Amino acid sequence: MKLRPLGDTGVRLSALGLGALSFGTDINEADAALVIDHCLDAGVNHVDCADIYGGGRAESVLGQLLHSSARRDRLVVSTKVSFPTGRGANEGGSSRLHLTRAVDASLRRLQTDRIDLLYLHRFDTRAALDDQLRALDDLVQAGKIVYPAASNFAAWQVAKALGRCEQRGWARFAAIQPMYNLIKRQAEVELLPMAQSERLGVICYGPLAGGVLSGKYVGAEASGRFVEDPMYLARYRGIDANRVAAGLVDLARQAGAHPATLAVAWAAAQPGVTSVLVGGRSLEQLAPSLAAGQTDFSDDLLAAVSALTPQPPPANDRNEERR
């Protein structure tokens, strides 16, 4: 599997990464071990988690599996903090208080001495940005995290944070983690160009759009999280996702590939993208996504897949100036 630079850190990540969202819930520890080892054999070298996944169970299962140094030393491990982890007034957000507590809790669950890549899971408007960034820098200085990063931030929020870190001499974000797939292409407008300009790694999540781009709903009544989970209903409201999926299925049939393989490979092929997170409840479900790591798009196929959805307008909304 191809390796790509994580911004200007000198770290190289595989073009695909493993998302551990389902660990401890849909995937038990034994099956999770099979998934991790299969991914390692395929060339994947990083795994992503968050403290809210499964109420902390995902980190705990991942920690049990990383307790083997043979696995830990081969993986860049990331996790995320900021969403509420309890009902207390201070059990969420990106305040110095919560960040310090949350990182210590994640380290215990992950059974590791450091978090390689720690994302702020969302932009916190309540805590002073300087205090958040200084807290991250302190965690870097303490050796508890290696690189800070940002997930679900807008481009201006990332740029503002980078500017403050430059002024203060604090550890800057090494990467961003946006949602990005063939249906949700907003990242192309400012996030991806900004990341390229500022030499940030881009690790995308959601390449299958809640599973719809796997083609499993085409010609059948949709079920599962794409139509049952309120978060996914809100995320994809007003989008004719099945029309896009049907077109992707046709192109995949012509190319002799699985639709999920094309969807993941398309995201991984976009300028500025470092790596794409994939996952599954079993090796069988993971296999088509993982195959994208060995897929080379022809220019014609890449263009055909891209044409299934409109390219979003440029940031200044002047389509005539697009190059």
Steps between C-alpha positions, in 0.01 A plus 500: 500500500623848416646716777442875504653780707306630798547866421854607580540282810720242329248231595362283219150355511345229288245621245234322706458503876286287730210665681425336836150644542339155530750346739332382819149543360446341158841329512615299801864483604575174321361623169667838546834321534439325169412830336812678628733217403340474156545874450863484612561220251343719229738786578277721716712678759259720694183456704253767607271509803318748727419512869125506432491191278299242689522710814874432519473130414662547158813645659504224762480223239761672288721534807479129571608430144778758509637355824705278271804711409511322164175678408559829682837566342363446150208740535452873518217529752255790501203583717269795550369704794241779550155340480336438841614181672267536797221709647719730706524867410869467414499155335521635148636780287860602442575689819842443655324318784318256276785448255738407780255258658388353169853432375594326824185287478572409136858407583374262769244338270746475212768356732767713336745768609412745223233585244665549164231725355243670725207671331275762646178329389323828423551875532411617851366857503470515880866454592757763403688373196837600646428298811413193291814530289723567800355192670581291192854639496541414869386144424759481222771628735393241759538222242138395529419586139735520204298714258184708551236497228147619420188310393183657358649850497425756231798626302490842669505335842807296409670805348429707810647229723809470281553874519475504878745210530743678268480816711546318831747233396262219594475160334280546192240265358663227295180379336130553449226238485202607289202300383550442129337277242350507154175641638642744755767695310505826695859434613614571144403867527740617770619221730703300249662805334576648844659175614719486192605862545581455870652152458248324722412134483139420403347182637142470370214310658167377365610398148194275459248759625352280770519195275288629212797516261564131555200449269319280750182709489473521121187317384396420856329672788762690695567408861774548756657816632467697175122513536455420871767702680386862567857624451523347152148613412599858580839469332362383163157665503387614155761298311396237245773265618349191342519658155872559551545149638324349199735684266797383702377140484482524119854637476627237741342225292673632188833522684466155656521645850282535809321837537653547844845453351435776247351732764798468733756512220333814360537680835860384537584626149400862567771768521598574858363179651756311708291203608142375515356322803319173433326255729252219519325262735688202356788413269246428226347848531842666520650321198357720216612820671843359576538401134508871416856505629602293198282682247644737241246724329531574133438866421183404316359297790587770751321756285196273457465445874548871571229585249238314706473802730549871437827658599424766762552862395828668590527700820443831321204344313639612162484185292643680198832536684536132582824350375 
